[in-house]
Amino acid sequence: MARREAEWLHCLSAREVRELENAAEPWINLPDGLTAIGADAFKLPTLGVKLLALRQELIHGRGFGMLRGLPIERYTEHQIQLIFRGLGSHLGMARSQNAQGHLLGHVRDLGLSSQDPGVRVYQTNERQTFHTDSADVVGLLCLKNAMSGGDSLLVSSSTIFNELRHQCPELLSLLLQPVATDRRGEVPVGQAPYFLIPVFSYYKHHLTAIYQRQYIDSAQRFSDAPRLGEQQLQALDRFDGLANNPELHFSMRLAPGDMQFVYNHALLHDRTAFEDWPEPRRKRHLLRLWLAVPGDRPLPACFAARYGSLEIGKRGGVMTGQSG
């Protein structure tokens, strides 16, 4: 896939960069710019057409793409955030990434450990393992790279499904049954601290995956969560083994200014462990968007436990308002 880089990598032209800068300018001094910004008022005459094509490639084609060449050294962090939010609005509607309703996330090591059930893995420097995020599309903008590590990995969930069907159909059948996944402390009012959903769902001619092994394992801390049997654990282990097969997955390293977009329903993504710079100003830092995409596939009813609404273009994200 690396040899076909030209098919998934678009290098921004000087004209497209100027369009982004000009579109962001009116929003700079607006207090609600980051939340109110939208495609109708973020005009991208040239780049916008390419972003519509990228949206189709995400949901109907390869499932990922990358834009390269945003000269982030020119801008303040606020300008970068506005550019990323505005560009993302041409792909879909931004969704909440936590119980506080934040639409733009910061991915960096906070010196925490995923062994703490209140911590999400992206807040550490640990390997994330292959997973999906709780939105149609996840976008990442690299601001600063780690001293070493932190590479991005992608694998097709359909490839894993087909390998399981060929190798061990009896285990695959278990991944089509609901399993408990930990909400890691982000619990909507009136909901359980975990949600029940199959790893694989087949609905209206679409195979869709949702997966985060660490959170499946940590959901077992709740006494009322369904227990994982020996065969279920074997199925999960086999899933992980296939995802980690270097013949099946693909790696890339984001450079500062790179913007990667990944379609969660068809691809799982991962990030390798990393060692950060000792100087605070140099530490690894990415911005993240979760997007609900117009024209996307329908999702089965079981996704409502995590996505809230199932309405296409308005679904996904973390439901806001936590229980005590």
Secondary structure, 3 states (H helix, E strand, C coil): CHHHHHHHEEECCHHHHHHHHHHHHHHCCCCCHHHHCCHHHCCCCCHHHHHHHHHHHHHHCCCEEEEECCCHHHCCHHHHHHHHHHHHHCCCEECCCCCCCCCCEEECCCCCCCCCCCCCHHHCCCCCCCECCCCCEEEEEEEECCCEECCEEEEEHHHHHHHHHHHCHHHHHHHHCCEEEECCCCCECCCCCEEEECCEEEECCEEEECCEHHHHHHHHHCCCCCCCCHHHHHHHHHHHHHHCCCCCCEEECCCCCCEEEEECCCEEEEECCEECCCCHHHCCEEEEEEEECCCCCCCCHHHHHHHCCCCCCCCCCCCCCECC
